Amino acid sequence: MVQDKELSTAKEKRNLQNLLWIGKLIITLLILSYIYKTFRNEQKGIGDVGAVFHDILVSEHFPILFSMLMLVPVNWALESLKWQQLAKKVVDINFRDAFRGTLTGLAFGVAAPAQLGDTFGRVAALKSDRRLEAIGAAIVSNGIQFYISVVAGAVGWLHLQEKIGLTLQSKQIINMLLVAVIISGIVVVWFRKPLTDWRPKRLVFQKAHAYLRIIGNYSAWDLVVSTLYGSLRYAVFLSQFVLALSLFDFPIPSLELASAVSLIFLAKTLIPAINVLGDLGLREFTALLVFKQYNLPAEEIIAATFLVWILNVLGPILIGIFLIWKYKWSKMKFSNSNN
């Protein structure tokens, strides 16, 4: 009987490992498909983009390109610090594990709509049987970055809305949407504490509460520190984009360039479903719309957005794929310690 039980356990373990291997393979194929479609769509775009890259990849631009490249690890390090600050309410996590989880989440994020993939990747990478309790931490982390992008985008919108070729009605809708989102963020933070004491009666809400109640446990200091990391990360990403645009010597003041970039990020933030189709296309479309009034060459705008994507997204995604295969999640129990 003991031998049969051991054989059964070994078989179950082997089946679980095979299932996880298949899952990793599916995720990897989805990510590679995303990358392939992105490059394919780029080739279908303006044919002069390749020539533009040839013109900007010259020695005199190396300092700017090098600066952009050095900001890549800074960008994801700041995101990792934010994730570490929030996740440590549930698990003991060091910076290395936080960085690994951030890149893993980035890779998963392109294989699933909205923020589902990012949340799953981060939580799955945690080395704890309490990992599911960190779902709330992942939601807060993404929520903070969302809010920062909206606030910064609102500032850029106030600066440039008169120059954007939209109807008065469209501008009024955007203004109301921005006000609603900003006020909603303040309300959520103000009333976060009652979530901790909520005692739902239905089982489905009890399960959800077990994963989300951490949101009410964050102190004002936790949120301030996390928001600081998120703001610095936003500044880094914005700087990368402005540096990319500076390669083309556009006759536009730096402040206007920064405002235009903030609008591109705002569109990407408020229309997350486009992730399924590839966020590069949305950024290109928004960039062309924002810069339309300046009569700038479309291929140069597209080349700048593509360069930022290659440096800041493609590289980390490939590292994320490596991490997905490296770490043996089959050794980790996906269970809630409170059950």
C-alpha positions, 0 to 999 in steps of 0.5 A, a space after each residue: 500500500 505504501 509503495 502504491 501511494 508513493 507511485 501515485 504521488 510520483 505520478 501526480 508530481 510528474 503530471 503536474 510538471 508536464 502540465 506546467 511545462 505545457 503552460 510555459 510553452 503556451 505562454 512562450 509561444 504567445 509572447 513570441 507571437 506578440 513580438 513577431 506580429 509587432 515587427 510584422 506590423 512595423 514592416 507594413 507601416 511606412 517603408 522609410 522607417 528602416 532608412 531613418 534608423 540607418 540615419 540616426 544610428 551614427 557615432 554622433 548619436 551614441 551618447 544619446 543612445 547610450 543614455 537611453 540604454 542605461 535608463 532601461 535597468 533604472 526604469 525596471 529597477 524603480 518598478 521593482 522597488 515599488 513592487 518590493 515595497 508593496 509585496 513585503 506586506 505579504 511575503 518577505 521579498 528582496 530586491 532580486 526577487 522583486 526584479 525577477 517578478 517584475 520582468 516575469 510579469 512583463 513577459 506574461 503581460 503581453 500574453 494576456 489582456 489588460 493587467 491579468 498577465 502582469 499580475 499573474 506573472 508577479 504573483 507566480 514568481 513569489 517564493 511563498 505559499 501566501 503568494 495569492 494574498 499578493 494579488 492585491 499588492 499587484 493591483 495596487 502597484 499597477 493602480 499607482 502607475 496608472 494614476 501617475 500616468 493619468 495625472 501627468 497626462 492631464 498636465 500635458 493635456 492642459 498644456 497642449 489641448 488647444 493645439 490638438 486637432 480634436 472637436 470641442 465636444 471631444 475635448 470636453 469628454 476628455 476633460 470630464 474623463 480625466 477629472 473623474 479618474 483623478 477624483 476616483 483615485 483620491 476616493 479609493 485611497 481615502 476609503 481603503 481602510 474599510 476593506 480590511 474590516 469587510 466581512 462578506 457572507 458569500 463564499 465567492 466574495 470571501 475568496 476575493 476578500 482574502 486576496 484583496 484585503 491587503 489593500 486596506 493594510 497599506 499606510 499612508 507612508 507605504 503609498 507615498 513611497 510607492 508613488 515616489 518610485 512610480 513617479 521616478 519611473 515615469 520620469 525615466 520613461 518619459 526622458 527616454 522618449 524625449 531623448 529618442 525624439 531629440 535624435 531628429 532635431 525637431 524644432 520643438 521646445 523640450 517642455 512641449 516634447 515632454 507634454 506630447 509624450 505624456 499624452 502618448 502615455 495617457 492614451 496607452 494607459 486609458 485604452 489598455 485593451 489595445 495591449 491584445 493587439 500590440 501597444 506599439 501600434 497604439 503608441 504610433 497612432 497617438 504619436 502621429 495624432 499628437 505631433 500632427 500639428 507640427 508637420 513632422 515626418 511621420 516615419 521619424 515619429 514612428 521610428 522614435 516610438 519603435 526605438 523606445 519599444 525595442 530598448 525598454 520592452 523587447 529586451 526585458 520581455 526576452 529576459 522574462 521568457 528566460 526567467 519563466 523557464 528557469 524557475 521551477 514553479 512546480 516546487 511551489 504550492 499555489 495555496 492560500 495559507 488562510 485556507 
